[in-house]
Structure formats: C-alpha cells, structure tokens
Amino acid sequence: MAAMRRMLAVPLTIGLLCRAPSTWVPQAIPRRAVLVSLPLALPATTALAQEGPEQRMALYRGKVVGLRESAEWYRFFVGDVVRRARGEDSPDGLKATDSECGGGLCNAGKALTELEGLVSAGGPRQGGLSQIERALTTPMFLIVGAEVWDPDASYVEDARKAAGKFQQTIKELGVGLQTKKDPAAADKLYRRSLEELNGFFKVCNEAGAAKPQDVEWLPALPLKDEELEKSEYWIAERKAFDELNDPVRIFSERNAFGSRELRYNLKRFPGATLLLR
C-alpha cells in the first residue's frame, strides 16, 4: 500500500512542478499611475535587510526610484494644487481671499481644501499618516536606515536632519491650513519643502556617489514654476507624468492585452538623458 501511494505521488508532484511557473509569473510594475491614491509605504523585513550588502543595495535603489517618482508627483500634482490655490489662471477669476469666493467654494478655495486633505493625517488604515507623508517622508527615513552608506561619514545624520526638516514643514503646512486657509502662507511653506527635499536629494547623491545616468540619481526639483515650462528635462518629465496619469489611458491599460513592461519601459523617466548634457 505504501509503495502504491509513492507511485501515485510521483505524477502528482511532477504535475504541480510543471504548473507552478504559470502561477508565479510576476506582473510588471509600471511607473506609479494616479499617485493621488498612494499606498502606505512599508519597511523591508529585517531578515531581508540582513542578507548582505547586495540585497540592501537593491532595496535601497528600489526605494530611491520610488522616492523619485513620488517627488515628481509632489512637484507636478501637488504643485498644481498650490498654484490653483493662489488663484492663478482661475476660470472664475477669484482668489480664496475674495469675499465673492463664497466660503471657499471658488476654484482657489477648493484647491486649498484639497491641499489640506493631502497634508492632513489619515485614518487607522493609513497609519495616521498624511498622503504626503506616506509618499515622501516614510520612504526618506527608510532610505536613511538602509545601511548602505559609509557609516564613518556624516551622510546618515545629514540625511536624517534634512528628512526631519521636510517632515516638520509638512506638519506646519497642515496646521496652518486648519487654522487659516492662507494661500500665500501655503505657497511659502510648499516652496520651503521643495528646498528641503532637494537638500535630502543632494545628500543621497553624494552618499551613494550617484551620477545623472544612474537609476538612483535624484534630480533637484525646480523651485519656480517657470523652470517647469522652460527646462527641456522637466518638460519631458511632465509630459510623461501627464500621459501616465491620464484617466483615459489608465482605463485603456486596464483593458489592454500584452506586456505592461513592454509598454512602460520606454516611458520611465524620458528626460533622464537630458541630465547628461
């Protein structure tokens, strides 16, 4: 009877092994689309982080690439919200401070409310973190703790301080909007946060000896809106961002056939080569 069971187990095992690959084919992960709904960033498991320098470097590079994409979302999407909150190019021609805004119901007032939602603490499912904290602050601190930089240098402490400054500015922005929806104050804090992000990026690039052609390179974000419209690099990045986050395209992708990796690879960071000029 035991021999019979072993004989029956052999073809079953072979069948499972033959079927296994088809059930474990990973789906290619495209550049983050519709970053408005960013999930909570989770830390890597301790066991994986302790497997060796190569594994830690791979995790580090992955988090840096994700941070770079989140930073573009922060500059493009959130930057647009801040710009609308200032009342620039508003269809109704009103600013949030105008009496005709109707208690914040004009376009600029709605933009301030939207910005408040982005910097306000989330619920229990979001770990009590705001959307911007999940997208940027959490990955920044995870990168600092990746243990891939020279421990004898000051990179870790410098990066931690830069991340802390950015975190504090975001909290200050949230408190300010809850107290008084002042578009000028919000714009000032947003610009300050861009400078602090760039400070963090500079430390990361120096600590990792990253070059513009490297995947872990973090380009400095433009502080002024004019640069977004004049820089060849940022024009290309903005175009790719808008295409990848276009609702019509997203709907089409969900119903498309073929490899996502094939469609997305050429769209990731289209302006990267412009950094080398």
Protein Blocks (a to p, Z undefined) as FASTA:
>chain_A
ZZmmmmmmmmmmmmmmmmmmmmmcccdddddehkllcccdddddfklmmnojklmmmmmm
mmmmmmmmmmmmmmmmmmmmmmmmnopaiaklpafkbmklonopamklmmmmmmmmmmpc
cdfknnopafklmmmmmmmmmmmmnopacfkbmklmmmmmmmmmmmmmmmmmmmmmmmoc
cfklmmmmmmmmmmmmmmmmmmmmmmnopafkbmkbccdddfbfklmmmmmklmmmmmmm
mmmmgmklmmmmmmcgcjfklmmmmmgokllmmmmZZ
